[in-house]
Amino acid sequence: MTAIELKKILIHRIAEIEDESFLNAIKTILDAKTQTQIINLTSDQKQEIAESKKQIENGLFIEQDELEKEFDKWLIAS
C-alpha cells in the first residue's frame, strides 16, 4: 500500500468517526508529528546559550528542588 492510498483510507475512516474525544486524540497525534518548527536564533541569543552552557559546565547553577526550598524559606521569612 502506498502512502497516498493509506492517506485516502485514513481520511475516509476519520470522516466516519463521531467520537469527539477520539478525534481530539487523533488531532493531538497529528499535531505532535507536524510541529517540527525551526527556530532561527539571533547571534546574541546564540551567545547567551553558549554562556549558559559554560556556566552549567562550571557548576554555576542551582537544581530546581533546591531553588524551590530557597523560595519557600523566602516566603516564610517575609
N, C-alpha and C positions, 0 to 999 in steps of 0.2 A: 504494500500500500504506500503510495507516495504521500508527501506532506500535504499536497493540495487536496487529495482525496480525504485524508484524515481531517483536515480543517473543515471540509464540507460536511462530513459526518458529525463532527463536534458542533458545528453551527446549528445543524438541524436538530440534534439532540438537546442542545441548550435551549433552543426556541420552544421546545415542548415542556420544559420544566416550569412549574408554577410555584415551587417552594422557595420563598424569598430568602430564607436563611441559607439554603443550599446555593442559591445564585450568588449571595454575598460571599460565601466561601470560595466559589469559583473565581469571583472577581478579585478576592484577596490573593489567590494564587497567581492570577494573571498580572495583577499589579506588581507583585514581587518580582516576577520574571521580566517585566518591561521597564522597571525603574532603574536601569543601569544608566545613571546620569553622570556625565563627565563634568567635573568642576575645574574651571580654569582659575588658578591662583595667581595673584599678583606677585611680583618679586618680593615685596615687603612681607606678604603672607608666608611665602616660602622661607624667608629668612627667620621669621618668628617660629615656624615649625622646627627649623634646624636648631635654633637656640633652645627651644623647649626639649628637644631630643638630647642635647648636650647636658642640660640641667638634670634630666632623668638619669642619664648615664653617670653623672657625678653625685647622684643621691639627693639632689636638691628638690625633693617633692615630699608630699605627705599622703599617706594612704587614706582612702575615703572614710574608713571606720574611725581612724584617729582624728580626722577633721570633724566628724560628727561628734565625737567625745568632747573635743575642744569647744565646739559650738554649743553643746549642751551646758558645759561649765560656764561659758559666757552668758548664756540665757539665765542660768540660776543666779549668777553674780549680779545681774542687773535688775 
